[in-house]
Amino acid sequence: MIYTQFVTKVLRCLFFTVALLSGTVIVKAGDSLMIMKEFNLITSNNASGYFKPLFTTIGESFNSNTFTVAHFAKQWRLGIDISASGMIIPSSQKTYDAYQPEDYGNTSVTQTSEIRDGVVTRNKSGRVVQPTIYGGNSTPTFSTPQTSMSPSNSPKQPSTVTYLEGNNINFMSGLPAVQINAAFPTRTQLRVRYLPVPIDDRSLTYFGIMGSQQFNHLVGLFADDSLVGIALNAGYHSLSRNLGISVSSFAIGLHGSKTWNSGLSVYGGLQYENLSGTITFVREKDANDVSKSPFAEIRDQKDLKIDVESFTNLRLGAGVSYKTGIVELHADAALASQPVLSVGISFWFMSIDSDTKDSNLLDNNNNINNEKKGDRP
């Protein structure tokens, strides 16, 4: 119950961060999410770039703590794992190239300037460097209209265009995870996460399923040491809310481990992962407030559609695990676009031998799979 309340708060915080930091207030519009008229500056392209590092953090936390040791016993086993992760934010993810209004750089329509570190740049077109959610202060672009009459297809330029400020974040916690662990006599391990979060009387649902299959014993690898394991792993995650939020992630990888009879294990793996989806807001209609916007998307009151993407595709990690009785402690680090640190604890409540079908608690001090070096699979 405490965990559910905590993770609910975290998910709601992440969701409202996207809304509130873009100057919006979430209201109910049927099944849709709506941004209020008080802040209608942000465009879809700029919102996608601004929040991409945050989405990277979320995607990496989805795909963290999805495996430890790769050696599984031929048993039916059931347990629970509680884990947390954090990401180190690189400087490269603290800025992005923001889109300017299309008429900026057209000196017959407007004269523009910006000041960075005391240097004035005039009439720049295209894109300008601005902070992401993890960055620092933004730089406004000042504009002086060159005509008192608005062209029929382009309104008079406003005095200044401002961009969202960053939050100077160097380390960001990922989503904590509580997952059910299940193991099967086929030397397969399955992990499942599920959490519904109510937002505006609608459920924001998070679901994750991850599986690992040991295979080295099938092809004769490390046949002389049964406490070495190599496994394939794959995972799928989704975050969705009727209309408005549709995000998914998948991962596939290879990991291996070595366990000693003391209960200590080391493990490592290489994983490919991806994150994609959209978050869509309906703009509150108010022609008076948007008629002078330099952005066509805002003037036309099109939906704010944020593309959800991640900087991370590859992850290379290594860690250590210690098993005693029913408890397994694990910690690892991974190289990714945002380097990851993870810790967790597993409780294995039940094991049923695939041959005898006798149920027992794993209350001894052997390694997690209760096998000794030299035993054949």
ChimeraX attribute file (.defattr): number of C-alpha atoms within 10 A of each C-alpha:
attribute: neighborCount
match mode: 1-to-1
recipient: residues
	/A:1	5
	/A:2	7
	/A:3	12
	/A:4	14
	/A:5	10
	/A:6	12
	/A:7	18
	/A:8	17
	/A:9	13
	/A:10	17
	/A:11	20
	/A:12	15
	/A:13	13
	/A:14	16
	/A:15	15
	/A:16	16
	/A:17	16
	/A:18	19
	/A:19	17
	/A:20	14
	/A:21	15
	/A:22	22
	/A:23	17
	/A:24	21
	/A:25	16
	/A:26	16
	/A:27	15
	/A:28	13
	/A:29	13
	/A:30	8
	/A:31	13
	/A:32	17
	/A:33	23
	/A:34	23
	/A:35	25
	/A:36	17
	/A:37	17
	/A:38	12
	/A:39	15
	/A:40	21
	/A:41	19
	/A:42	20
	/A:43	21
	/A:44	20
	/A:45	15
	/A:46	21
	/A:47	22
	/A:48	23
	/A:49	24
	/A:50	31
	/A:51	24
	/A:52	24
	/A:53	29
	/A:54	25
	/A:55	23
	/A:56	24
	/A:57	27
	/A:58	22
	/A:59	28
	/A:60	30
	/A:61	23
	/A:62	29
	/A:63	25
	/A:64	26
	/A:65	26
	/A:66	23
	/A:67	22
	/A:68	24
	/A:69	27
	/A:70	31
	/A:71	30
	/A:72	27
	/A:73	24
	/A:74	21
	/A:75	22
	/A:76	20
	/A:77	25
	/A:78	18
	/A:79	18
	/A:80	17
	/A:81	21
	/A:82	17
	/A:83	20
	/A:84	19
	/A:85	24
	/A:86	22
	/A:87	24
	/A:88	17
	/A:89	22
	/A:90	15
	/A:91	10
	/A:92	12
	/A:93	22
	/A:94	22
	/A:95	21
	/A:96	22
	/A:97	16
	/A:98	21
	/A:99	18
	/A:100	20
	/A:101	17
	/A:102	14
	/A:103	20
	/A:104	23
	/A:105	18
	/A:106	14
	/A:107	15
	/A:108	11
	/A:109	21
	/A:110	20
	/A:111	19
	/A:112	23
	/A:113	17
	/A:114	18
	/A:115	13
	/A:116	10
	/A:117	5
	/A:118	7
	/A:119	8
	/A:120	9
	/A:121	12
	/A:122	17
	/A:123	17
	/A:124	17
	/A:125	15
	/A:126	13
	/A:127	14
	/A:128	15
	/A:129	12
	/A:130	26
	/A:131	24
	/A:132	31
	/A:133	27
	/A:134	24
	/A:135	23
	/A:136	17
	/A:137	14
	/A:138	17
	/A:139	18
	/A:140	16
	/A:141	21
	/A:142	19
	/A:143	20
	/A:144	16
	/A:145	18
	/A:146	15
	/A:147	12
	/A:148	9
	/A:149	9
	/A:150	14
	/A:151	10
	/A:152	7
	/A:153	6
	/A:154	17
	/A:155	19
	/A:156	21
	/A:157	26
	/A:158	14
	/A:159	12
	/A:160	14
	/A:161	18
	/A:162	13
	/A:163	21
	/A:164	22
	/A:165	19
	/A:166	19
	/A:167	15
	/A:168	15
	/A:169	14
	/A:170	13
	/A:171	16
	/A:172	17
	/A:173	17
	/A:174	23
	/A:175	21
	/A:176	22
	/A:177	25
	/A:178	23
	/A:179	22
	/A:180	18
	/A:181	20
	/A:182	20
	/A:183	22
	/A:184	20
	/A:185	16
	/A:186	15
	/A:187	20
	/A:188	23
	/A:189	25
	/A:190	21
	/A:191	22
	/A:192	21
	/A:193	16
	/A:194	15
	/A:195	18
	/A:196	18
	/A:197	20
	/A:198	13
	/A:199	15
	/A:200	13
	/A:201	9
	/A:202	15
	/A:203	14
	/A:204	22
	/A:205	19
	/A:206	19
	/A:207	16
	/A:208	22
	/A:209	18
	/A:210	23
	/A:211	21
	/A:212	28
	/A:213	23
	/A:214	23
	/A:215	18
	/A:216	20
	/A:217	19
	/A:218	9
	/A:219	8
	/A:220	10
	/A:221	14
	/A:222	13
	/A:223	17
	/A:224	13
	/A:225	17
	/A:226	22
	/A:227	28
	/A:228	24
	/A:229	24
	/A:230	25
	/A:231	25
	/A:232	19
	/A:233	24
	/A:234	21
	/A:235	21
	/A:236	20
	/A:237	21
	/A:238	19
	/A:239	17
	/A:240	19
	/A:241	21
	/A:242	12
	/A:243	14
	/A:244	18
	/A:245	21
	/A:246	18
	/A:247	20
	/A:248	21
	/A:249	22
	/A:250	20
	/A:251	21
	/A:252	19
	/A:253	18
	/A:254	18
	/A:255	24
	/A:256	22
	/A:257	22
	/A:258	19
	/A:259	28
	/A:260	17
	/A:261	17
	/A:262	13
	/A:263	18
	/A:264	19
	/A:265	24
	/A:266	21
	/A:267	25
	/A:268	22
	/A:269	22
	/A:270	17
	/A:271	19
	/A:272	16
	/A:273	21
	/A:274	20
	/A:275	25
	/A:276	16
	/A:277	17
	/A:278	17
	/A:279	21
	/A:280	20
	/A:281	25
	/A:282	18
	/A:283	19
	/A:284	18
	/A:285	15
	/A:286	14
	/A:287	13
	/A:288	8
	/A:289	14
	/A:290	20
	/A:291	17
	/A:292	17
	/A:293	20
	/A:294	22
	/A:295	23
	/A:296	18
	/A:297	17
	/A:298	22
	/A:299	19
	/A:300	13
	/A:301	18
	/A:302	16
	/A:303	18
	/A:304	23
	/A:305	18
	/A:306	24
	/A:307	20
	/A:308	24
	/A:309	23
	/A:310	22
	/A:311	19
	/A:312	21
	/A:313	16
	/A:314	18
	/A:315	23
	/A:316	17
	/A:317	20
	/A:318	18
	/A:319	20
	/A:320	20
	/A:321	22
	/A:322	19
	/A:323	25
	/A:324	17
	/A:325	17
	/A:326	18
	/A:327	20
	/A:328	20
	/A:329	19
	/A:330	24
	/A:331	21
	/A:332	21
	/A:333	21
	/A:334	21
	/A:335	15
	/A:336	18
	/A:337	22
	/A:338	23
	/A:339	20
	/A:340	26
	/A:341	22
	/A:342	21
	/A:343	19
	/A:344	19
	/A:345	18
	/A:346	20
	/A:347	19
	/A:348	21
	/A:349	16
	/A:350	17
	/A:351	23
	/A:352	19
	/A:353	16
	/A:354	16
	/A:355	9
	/A:356	8
	/A:357	11
	/A:358	9
	/A:359	13
	/A:360	12
	/A:361	13
	/A:362	22
	/A:363	13
	/A:364	12
	/A:365	15
	/A:366	19
	/A:367	22
	/A:368	28
	/A:369	20
	/A:370	15
	/A:371	20
	/A:372	15
	/A:373	13
	/A:374	11
	/A:375	11
	/A:376	12
	/A:377	16
